[in-house]
Amino acid sequence: MRKTLGVVAGRFWWILVVGDSRGETPAVHILRVVRGVGGSAVDVSFSGTLEECRRFQMSAGGADDGILLMDDATPVKIVSDGLDSPVDFPGYKDEDFDNVKAVSGDFSAVALRSAVDNMAQEVQKAGFRILLHVPSVFALAELLESPDEESRIFTNAENGMSSLMLFSGGHLLAGYRVPGDSCGNLVKYVRERFLLKEAPEETFAMDYPALALALAEDAWLFRTDGVPAFHTPADRASLKRIREAALFRRVSKACAAVLVLSFVVLSLFCVGENVYANRSESVVHNFKTRIQKQKDLAAVVDKLEKDRAQSEEFLKHRSSVSTALGIFAKHVPENVWISRWDLAGRSHSVQGYAVTSEDLSGFLASLESERTLVNVRLRTTEKTTWKKYQVVRFNLSAEDAR
């Protein structure tokens, strides 16, 4: 029932996942993801050729609906921010590549513009209307990402494509999606380049429903114009249908509000009529009714006073916490950053990283000069690495002197 309401209200996305056609399994998958009260779910799905998937979409009532194209066939290279160059192929220029930066800004997906255009034309030729053209590596990285601090290599070889994802410190460091069975060569290249001879290697399977759900959630969260995507322009007619569906939902909510308000007014009218009819009763009954109303009003006033006092207490607490955090923030130098700050009463506990021990010493000296802080102490320090860089992890405490 919830899925049906979601479809009627237009709260769904058609996701078209296109893979390499050289594999043994179907290379194209179409799924409809519906958003309901309990979350998102795949309503209907089909696998086959582009033409078969288009016929399935039309039979399911989506002939005029646009699709979110998840490109799993175009070769893609993951470029980590500050660690690699997007163009390192002889004979190519920057403008020959489509550089799509992730929402986090930590990495980008790079693909040849000509390959992206060919994929879009092939999909449009089958009759699909493209709203968004995204590389599959973004959703894949989101599913594989974990807070594990160790370096891990994930590989996949199916449907004529080979994938490799390298995570280090819980962050995506490198990734490749290329045609053919090249996982062995990719693993060897990554181990030599990033000096990861002991990093464990794991294989994963392409979970297309999970990838479709991830893309649909991003589209609902960031809207189609905020999701990182290739340069393929969106179909205007499909965008117009999305706006019409959004307008329909707003009008439906307004109509529901009017109906509820009408019911409330009618109920109040009936209550008033009954009160007027009962006014002929004895004075005692009217007096009791008036007293009860006064009690109810007093209870409401008392509740409002309690709510106001709680709000004032909350605002006072938030202001004190913001002031305490501002004291620490103004002393943080350029090569020091805070990863965790806790406040318990007047006691502060701060964890973070510094590029060098001298930077950490300067940070401590700056805190000790702060008149509103006392007992500034360095609890622990530890040399560690962050994204292959040597840093100093520290833990310090201080007390508020105010």
Secondary structure, DSSP 4 states (H G I P E B T S, - for coil): -HHHHHHHTT-EEEEEEE--TTSSS-SEEEEEEEEETTEEEEEEEEEE-HHHHHHHHHHTT-TT--EEEEE-SS-EEEEETTT--S--STT--GGGEEEEE-TTSSEEEEEEHHHHHHHHHHHHHTT--EEEEEEHHHHHHHHH-----S-EEEEEEETTEEEEEEEETTEEEEEEEEESS-HHHHHHHHHHHHT-TT--EEE----HHHHHHHHHHHHHHH-TTTS---SPPPPHHHHHHHHHHHHHHHHHHHHHHHHHHHHHHHHHHHHHHHHHHHTTS-HHHHHHHHHHHHHHHHHHHHHHHHHHHHHHHHHHHHHHHHHHHHHHHTT--TTEEEEEEEEETTEEEEEEEESSHHHHHHHHHHHHT-TTEEEEEEEEEEEEEETTEEEEEEEEEEEE--
